[in-house]
Amino acid sequence: MGYKCVIFMPNTQSQEKMECLTTLGAEVRAVPAVPLTDENNYNHQAKRYADGIENAIWTNQFDNTANTLAHIETTGPEIWEETGGKVDAVVFGSGSAGTIAGAGIYLKEKKKDVQVVLADPDGSMLYNYFKHGKLERTGTGSITEGIGQGRLTNNFKQAPLDDAMNIPDTDAVNMTFRLLHEEGLFVGASSGLNVAAAVRVAKMMGPGHTIVTALCDGGQRYYNKLFSREELKTRGLLDCIPKEYQVSLH
């Protein structure tokens, strides 16, 4: 389209993500991962950069509610149409919260008893906020990227949640490798987390219900992290993968 795109992102994100963006023509600025309260947080750096350039915009992914609107107009209707309206629950992780807010709003309008369930990783505060009204972290951190939050984004504030689940890395990683070996789906840990949570919801609701989630990342983006034997061993996650599935590690 001819637009110049500059991406500010934490330097803790996978190298594969950065290389993909560069290949597509973006300029990537990987900056130290610091809290939003720090003026050097990547969100603040991106805003300052855009403010200093004529005819530029900062997309503000987390708090721009056009994000939610996009999922009201696309993801929600797609789920409704593909299930023929026979959807009982949707289960998503939350980064910006655009997906869970937008799809949830649309589906609740179509069928008020559709359950909207948050799948939250270790290190995030959203599970505790929903369950106990406190922004307190669950666990210390997660191998997942792009989901989990330490604050309430403008998009999250619109999400019509019915329930929330904390999904530990052991469950997310185990499901990621199950999807690879049992379903032929090469996905990342955020997708594994979503499916692990969806399975939990399915067991709670019982037979005859339709549970929808999203496979929101590809495994190729995390090859040197999620599929590294040494990385998983360091994080204490190697043993959650069945030994016969560990052939996929390098």
Secondary structure, DSSP 8 states (H G I E B T S, - for coil): -----EEEEETTS-HHHHHHHHHTT-EEEEE----TTSTTSHHHHHHHHHHTSTT-----TTT-THHHHHHHHTHHHHHHHHTTT---EEEE--SS-HHHHHHHHHHHHH-TT-EEEEEEETT-SHHHHHHHS----SSS--S--S---SS--TTGGG---SEEEEE-HHHHHHHHHHHHHHH---B-HHHHHHHHHHHHHHHHH-TT--EE-----BGGGGTTTTT-HHHHHHTT-GGGS-GGGGGG--
